[in-house]
Amino acid sequence: MRNPLSKLVVDIQPSGIRKFFDIVSEMKDAISLGVGEPDFDTPWHIREEGIYSLEKGRTFYTSNAGLKELKVEICNYLYRKHQLQYNPNNETIVTIGGSEAIDISLRAMLDPGDEVLIPQPSYVSYLPCVRLAGGKPVIIELKVENQFKLTKEDLLNAITDKTKVLILPFPNNPTGAIMEYDELVEIAKIVEEKDIFVLSDEIYSELTYGRKHVSIAELPGMKERTILINGFSKSYAMTGWRLGYAVGPSNIIEQMVKIHQFAIMCAPTTSQYAAVEALRNGDPDVEMMREAYDQRRKYLIHAFKEMGLECFEPFGAFYVFPSIKSLGMSSDEFATRLLKEEKVAVVPGTAFGDCGEGFLRISYAYSIENLKIAIERMGRFVSKYKEI
Ligand SMILES: Cc1ncc(COP(=O)(O)O)c(C=O)c1O
């Protein structure tokens, strides 16, 4: 029999995040600080709206690009938060999570051989999605000494005449780094000068602490060259509803709708009705969750300092990214031993790119009680190996 598989797909490595969780799920008393998923339930009034839509018999496909009502609310939200004006009719598409939006925006923009700049450490799906779209990933290593921000020097060094798209992954998973207005101005200048496009993954836009999230699309000349991606998973604790969106120039959105139309048809109808409610009345819930995350963030930064591990202060998302370089172990070794010896699961920084070596991703989307137990165990582990 011929080999039924595509070489392109076979060559793609599975995500390094999941490896530990299969082990954790079978280990008694193990605590996971690994998953990037809110520990809160979806707020009740949002769930209720989903239930109500089912009771009303709203069980049909919506239009391909999404329910008109939802697209209007998405545009209202982006105007309210960022003074960005998008047309719900041709500049907005509702997708299956931010995940689908990342995939189809790359597929709509790339021709074989086009280079896509991927700052790392960053979310695991960018690289495979670029490859699956026929593009060539070009990695930019973000550095702890720059607080894991993208600098204009790093960007300029990576651009060639084949560069087409820059992925801008802020607030960042796994580092928690954010980009502020003045830093984005520097990036925007280069983007315009070099005539490239930006895929701005703003899925954690609501989760910043003491700093307001700025979208690069707000900067002069950038809206025309930016696909802005966001969704409901993180800000409204709606991971399982699988809902996200992209806004951007109508010529790109039009092609994205085409791929979405043939591959997906439309995002889940129930979720779309629930999301309308999230955008209309969900601000207080977001605020409550943000405050809880912020408390946990402060607790962890303090705890890692006490443990003697260097930990850069993140202002976004729900992750901290402490360095374990002082222990002389690789990230993978640390995570494997920690799980075996103390039953705490964390993700090695290398799951997010080679430059994540020497770091761990710790998620604080877990209750403070769980965090405290995990930190006590980690503290014991670190002091044991510090002495060796
Ligand atoms: C940076 C980033 N982008 C996108 C996603 C995808 O989220 P979803 O598809 O649930 O919207 C995630 C999920 O972890 C993420 O961390």
The ligand as an SDF file (V2000), in Angstrom:
LIG
                    3D

 16 16  0  0  0  0  0  0  0  0999 V2000
   -1.7260   33.1130   22.5790 C   0  0  0  0  0  0  0  0  0  0  0  0
   -2.8980   32.2650   22.2510 C   0  0  0  0  0  0  0  0  0  0  0  0
   -3.5420   32.4780   21.0980 N   0  0  0  0  0  0  0  0  0  0  0  0
   -4.6070   31.7470   20.7560 C   0  0  0  0  0  0  0  0  0  0  0  0
   -5.0770   30.7390   21.5660 C   0  0  0  0  0  0  0  0  0  0  0  0
   -6.2580   29.9410   21.1000 C   0  0  0  0  0  0  0  0  0  0  0  0
   -7.3580   30.0980   21.9020 O   0  0  0  0  0  0  0  0  0  0  0  0
   -8.8340   29.7330   21.4570 P   0  0  0  0  0  0  0  0  0  0  0  0
   -8.7510   28.9700   20.1920 O   0  0  0  0  0  0  0  0  0  0  0  0
   -9.4200   28.9580   22.5700 O   0  0  0  0  0  0  0  0  0  0  0  0
   -9.5050   31.0600   21.2430 O   0  0  0  0  0  0  0  0  0  0  0  0
   -4.4390   30.4640   22.7730 C   0  0  0  0  0  0  0  0  0  0  0  0
   -4.8780   29.3650   23.6630 C   0  0  0  0  0  0  0  0  0  0  0  0
   -4.2090   28.9380   24.5710 O   0  0  0  0  0  0  0  0  0  0  0  0
   -3.3220   31.2650   23.1300 C   0  0  0  0  0  0  0  0  0  0  0  0
   -2.6640   31.0710   24.2830 O   0  0  0  0  0  0  0  0  0  0  0  0
  1  2  1  0
  2  3  1  0
  2 15  2  0
  3  4  2  0
  4  5  1  0
  5  6  1  0
  5 12  2  0
  6  7  1  0
  7  8  1  0
  8  9  2  0
  8 10  1  0
  8 11  1  0
 12 13  1  0
 12 15  1  0
 13 14  2  0
 15 16  1  0
M  END
$$$$
